[in-house]
Amino acid sequence: MKTQNADLHCHSVVSDGTLTPAQLALRAKTNGVSLWALTDHDETGGLTDAASAAAAVGLDFLTGVEISVTFLRQTIHIVGLGFDADNATLKAGLLQTRSGRLRRARQMADDLARVGIAGAFEGALHYAGNPDLVSRTHFARFLVDTGVCRDTGEVFRKYLNDGKPGYVAHQWATLQNAVGWITRAGGVAVLAHPARYRFDSNQEWALLADFKGHGGQAIEVVTGSHSVDECKTYAQTAIEFGLAASRGSDFHSPDESHTDLGILPPLPGTLTPVWTLLADRIVRSSSSC
């Protein structure tokens, strides 16, 4: 089906979301999603529960993950869809990418302590369902709930970003490795939310050319952080680079996310939906048979 309410980007408590995989599956189904993927950061530990929950509520399902990548000294994200979650190369690559997060978190907390914010490491761990994946989002929740900031938007304006207290750079996976892990596991690599990156036009072209050159096949066009104009821009980018188009809310939490699961405009009809490349890898629910 070329047109459907697919949501192929969201996060559970296994990384930095606040709902379990089962709660997300039910929320997606309730909101009219017909095809769903769980894409936790650098981690596939929630996929078994997600697949079972999707089947229970009658929701078609794709395996997913969002891999952190360093490109031109910036952090970008590559979503993988429809892969074999037991692939040894992918599992080893994700383990390698996760390593170092705890050390980075301690450094972030030390930096926050220097500006008078104590207890941030322990505070962030309180919000992390998976301590190995403690992230800036968990620190942000601690800063909001302790009254340092009003909301997560203020957190990221004042802290945890490049040049601000609490920011610690980290060397993630390379673009070549991340795309390679996904494709060698039989999946499709998707460039996530491209409008969020702070690249000039030449740097963005280099990113897209390298991504395509390493085997990337799709780009997120409709996503929770894209404006209407940005959706139009990246629809044209998809055509220019011969990429399929993906769609996903990037939902993390009912209290934090601006866009809920399934509440997105459709992909422009001129584009090739990414799920048409993945038809044989979709786990069909009994209700869709």
C-alpha positions, 0 to 999 in steps of 0.5 A: 500500500503506497499511502498509509499511516506509517509511523517509523520513528519513536522511542521507548523506555529502552532508550530515552522515551517514557513509555514501554514498547507495549504502551507505544504499540497501543498508542500507535494503534489507537491513533490510527497507525497502520505500520509501526517501527520502534527505533530506540537509540543504538539499542534493539532490546525493546524489539521483541516486546514491540513485535509481540505488542504490535501483533496483540493489537493488530498492527503491522510492524518493522524492526527499527533502531536509530544509530548515533553518527558523527559527521563533520563534527556534528551528531546526526542520526541514521534510522535502520528499518526492516533488518534482522535484529539478531545479525551479529555485525549489527549487534556488535556495532550497536554495542560499540556505539553504546560504549562510552555513554556512561563515561560521557554522562559522568563528564556532563554531570561534572560540568554541570556541578561546576556551574552549581548544579549538583547530583545531575548524574544520579538524577539523570540515571533515575530517568533512564530505563536503561543505564547504558543509554543515559543521554542528554534527554535524561539530564534534561528531565532531571533539570526540569523536575528539580526546577532548574528549568521550566521545560526541556526547551529551556534546558537545551537553550541554556545547557547540554548544547555545544558551548553550554554547561553540561555539553560533552562531545562524543565520537559516535559511529561513522556514517559508513559503519552505521549504514553498513551495519543496517544494510548487512543485516538486510535493512534499509538505512534512513537519514533521520530528520535532516532539517535539524542539522546545522550544516551549510548547503555544501556540507549537507550535499556532502552528507547526502552524497556520502550517505547514498554512496555508502548504501543509504536508501531513504530520507525522513521527509515528514517527521515531528520536527519538520515544518511544512516548508521543510517537508517540501524541501526534503521531498525535493531532496529525496527526488534529487538524490533518488531516495525513498521517503520515510515518515515518523513522529520521533515520539518520546513522551506524552508530556514532552513530544510536540507530535504524537504517534500517527499525527502527521501529514501524509507523504507527498504522492510524488515520492516512493514510500520507504515501506515499498522497499520493505514489503517482504520484511513487514511483520503483518498482523492478522487484521491486515491479512 
